[in-house]
Amino acid sequence: MKILLVEDEKFLAAAILDFLRSEGHVCEWAADAATADEKIGLYEYDCALVDIMLPDGSGLDLVRKLKEIRSRAGIIIISAKNSLDDKVEGLDLGADDYLTKPFHLSELNARLNSLRRRRQFDGNPEIVFGRIKVLPEAKEVRVDESQVTLTRKEYDLLTFLLANPGRVLTKAAISEHLYGDDIDQVDRFDFLYSQMKNLRKKLTEYGCPDYIQTVYGVGYKLTA
């Protein structure tokens, strides 16, 4: 899951980033509204964690921006302000959830995973595509009844494809999702070719059809 954290408290941000990365998420950080606004305009995210009180503006304006550009990111507001008015305004603007500081990092991660299931997979506890079945809670992948062992990046790659069936995903978009925003500066995507090759090989070894279509010069598409 690719996450943008908008939080001006440096030590809190570091703790959140370290925890979420240890849970397998790809995380980017913006310490102010201006940086967040720039990132939102340039990159795609699965989720934005947005503090309301920022040194140069309100996080609610970022929520408005995400909705205006029709971002596919889920939005969780995080704030020390336990104000009903702020919570209602954020949710009315289109935020998906609201957490009041202080909160347990494990609760944040649980809400992120729940948000991902709701937004990307209609809340289903199982993701099924053809003969592939994914159990997100256990991070388990099966072809028919056989369990397939994937690396963390291979798993993230597969679920990103499953979340976008039939959609052509560029090599840059996939790479940013797996490795973060700075990867857009690379000239070659050999690392992505290797990940894709290994994923395809592991799935087909268990008799799975190759659902991953290469769109030459552009990227990949998951198609039955």
Protein Blocks (a to p, Z undefined) as FASTA:
>chain_A
ZZddddfblklmmmmmmmmmmnopacdddfbfklmmmmmmmpccfbdcddfbdfkbcfkl
mmmmmmmnopabdcddddfblcfklmmmmmmnopabdcdddddfklmmmmmmmmmmmmmn
nopabdcehjbccdfklopacehjbccdddfklmmmmmmmmmmghiacdfklmmmmmnoj
klmmpmbfklmmmmmmmmmmmmmmnopacfbccdehilccddZZ
